[in-house]
């Protein structure tokens, strides 16, 4: 496999070699190996696509244009056809996406009508049964709209949504809004917030796809391998995350307080967790008092990576502004953390238990003995059990936390 960091410094030399000696044999292998596990093939294609994006993003605009023409000739028909999922080229579509998304804003895509092209991609993505085809289409749409100038951006967004409205609604419609929001929010385009509010509406109204609407918020601000990223020339305007936090988090908080349905509340907590975990520390600390109660609810009601993210955010608050949590640390936070150490609970993944132990290790450093002494015995009991956890890394973290709490009382 090509070392991406090395390849990016020598894109002009590596790119032809990558195309002829990696991509071409990969297509032959996929065509001739129908019995190979699809997931294994996809994983290999994605890894090569990452390297391709890293290399291609370093080429100048003219050179990128030279490579794009044959790529579009070969892949665009497949990308625009929702029914041709059996073609081996369909499995290589992530490579197509990586190349298109890695273009500079000045690189002109070899299509006669960009608006019609993106609309066609949206229509195909909404109809196809292939998740790979769908995701690739949304990646290209998002990257292209994000890099367009302000006037063109509005026209392209309108075209994509008009094509989407002609197709029967489904989960793909929800994902399309997430990707459009990613493209537009990061460049401070107000249309991005229209998508966000549309998604929040799906959640607060308890629609059929409210869970997918909530989970997909990770797409808007989360990391991606090549679509709308700084490394692939994505447009990120100054203070875009601050604006998102100031605009969206109060709406989430207000909706949560007014909601009576438990499912709606749980989905809003998912949205909140996805939103705050990607915020810079300086942004998150602004108005954190209003967010903390919801984060504590998220620890109770979510699981896995979302629960771990909520615990890590609470840990950040303990580290940066411990006084903010002074009244809650002994009565609310520590009991929640103790409950998050139980490995027999499926919600408490290894990731959750490690995040919990990090938080518990920090508490004695940030609070006086008089504040948390009432919880000390319960914490030590929980940590004794955690030292027998099934995972070695968790056991090691538990020993460190136990020693801190044990010594904390001997003063």
C-alpha positions, -999 to +999 in steps of 0.1 A: +000+000+000+013+035-008+024+055+022+000+085+019+022+111+036+051+103+013+030+101-018+015+136-013+049+153-016+055+138-050+020+137-067+031+143-103+053+112-102+031+090-081-003+097-098+005+079-131+020+049-112-011+048-090-035+046-119-016+021-140-001-002-113-028-001-086-062+010-099-061-010-132-051-043-115-077-036-088-104-035-114-092-067-130-091-084-096-127-073-087-139-084-121-123-118-119-130-125-082-168-125-077-166-149-048-143-126-027-161-110+003-177-077-008-167-060+024-131-070+020-131-056-016-148-024-004-122-019+024-093-023-001-109+002-025-114+027+002-078+025+014-066+030-022-091+059-026-076+076+004-041+075-011-056+086-045-072+117-029-040+125-010-020+124-042-045+140-065-051+169-042-014+180-046-016+183-084-021+217-100-054+226-116-043+219-152-029+184-144-060+175-124-081+185-155-061+162-177-067+132-154-104+139-149-115+136-185-108+099-189-120+092-154-154+109-162-156+090-195-152+057-176-172+063-144-199+090-149-223+068-168-221+042-139-226+069-113-257+083-130-273+048-135-291+036-103-298+001-117-263-009-128-251-021-094-236-054-108-210-037-129-175-041-113-169-004-119-196+003-094-174-011-067-146+013-078-168+044-074-151+055-042-120+060-064-141+082-087-154+102-057-119+106-042-106+121-075-135+145-079-136+156-042-098+162-043-100+188-070-092+224-063-121+249-065-105+262-098-106+227-115-135+225-139-153+192-140-156+178-176-194+181-178-215+203-200-240+212-174-228+210-138-263+216-123-278+188-144-249+165-135-253+170-098-291+166-101-286+134-120-263+121-092-289+130-066-316+112-085-295+081-089-284+081-053-320+082-041-331+053-063-301+029-061-300-001-038-262+002-034-250+020-003-216+025-019-232+042-050-254+064-027-226+075-005-203+083-034-229+104-051-235+124-019-198+129-014-193+143-049-224+166-045-212+179-012-176+186-023-187+203-056-213+226-039-189+234-011-162+247-035-186+266-058-188+304-056-217+318-037-240+324-067-234+291-083-237+273-050-274+284-046-283+272-081-266+238-076-283+233-042-317+241-057-312+217-086-302+189-063-332+194-040-356+197-070-344+164-083-347+148-049-383+160-045-392+140-076-382+107-060-402+089-033-390+098+002-367+075+021-336+073+043-315+085+014-334+118+014-324+123+050-287+116+042-288+140+013-298+168+037-269+158+060-244+160+031-258+193+018-256+207+053-220+196+055-212+214+023-230+246+032-226+250+070-188+248+067-187+277+042-213+297+063-240+295+037-275+301+052-289+273+031-270+249+053-291+259+083-323+254+063-312+218+059-303+215+096-337+229+106-354+205+081-336+176+098-345+188+133-381+190+121-380+154+112-368+146+147-391+168+167-421+157+146-413+121+153-411+111+116-405+076+104-368+084+098-362+105+129-335+081+142-316+083+109-319+121+110-303+123+144-275+098+138-265+115+105-256+148+123-221+133+126-218+138+089-223+175+091-193+184+113-175+150+116-143+139+098-143+123+063-116+107+043-119+130+013-152+149+009-153+185+022-120+183+041-092+209+044-067+185+028-089+182-003-094+220-007-128+221+011-140+256+018-141+263+056-151+298+065-138+315+097-161+309+127-183+284+109-183+260+139-190+289+163-220+299+142-233+263+142-229+261+180-246+294+186-274+287+162-282+250+165-274+241+201-299+265+216-326+251+193-317+216+204-319+226+241-352+244+236-367+214+217-355+190+244-371+210+272-404+212+254-405+176+241-426+150+260-419+119+239-389+099+251-378+089+216-377+125+205-357+134+236-333+106+230-328+116+193-322+152+203-295+140+227-279+121+199-278+153+178-264+173+207-236+148+213-227+147+176-226+185+176-205+192+207-179+165+202-167+183+171-166+218+187-133+235+195-127+237+232-130+275+233-164+273+216-178+245+238-169+264+270-192+293+260-226+286+275-216+252+287-239+256+318-270+251+295-255+221+278-243+201+308-277+189+320-284+175+285-250+158+284-258+141+317-290+129+302-270+117+271-248+095+294-280+079+308-298+074+275-272+067+248-246+040+244-213+032+227-194+059+209-221+086+217-220+078+254-182+079+254-183+113+236-207+127+262-184+115+290-153+129+273-171+163+270-179+162+307-143+154+313-132+184+293-155+206+314-140+192+346-106+199+333-113+235+320-140+249+343-145+225+373-165+251+392-192+248+366-199+212+378-193+218+415-229+213+426-234+182+404-202+163+407-210+143+438-247+140+434-251+134+397-219+130+377-200+104+399-231+081+401-234+082+364-198+074+359-200+045+383-229+031+364-208+034+332-182+010+345-204-021+345-191-042+316-221-065+317-242-036+303-240-036+265-242+003+265-208+004+283-184-005+256-147-006+261-146+029+248-172+040+274-154+023+303-120+039+293-136+073+290-152+068+324-120+059+341-103+089+326-130+111+340-128+095+375-090+098+375-094+136+369-120+143+396-097+140+426-073+164+410-099+191+404-121+190+435-115+194+472-119+164+495-149+181+512-167+182+479-165+146+469-157+126+501-192+113+503-188+094+470-153+081+477-164+047+492-188+040+462-161+050+437-135+027+453-159-002+453-167+003+416-130+006+408-122-026+426-146-044+403-132-025+373-097-039+381-112-073+371-126-061+338-123-084+308-101-060+289-065-054+299-064-017+290-095-011+311-079-030+341-048-009+338-068+024+338-088+011+367-057+005+388-045+041+382-079+056+391-081+034+422-047+045+435-057+082+430-089+078+449-073+057+476-045+082+482-069+111+479-085+102+512-052+098+531-045+135+537 
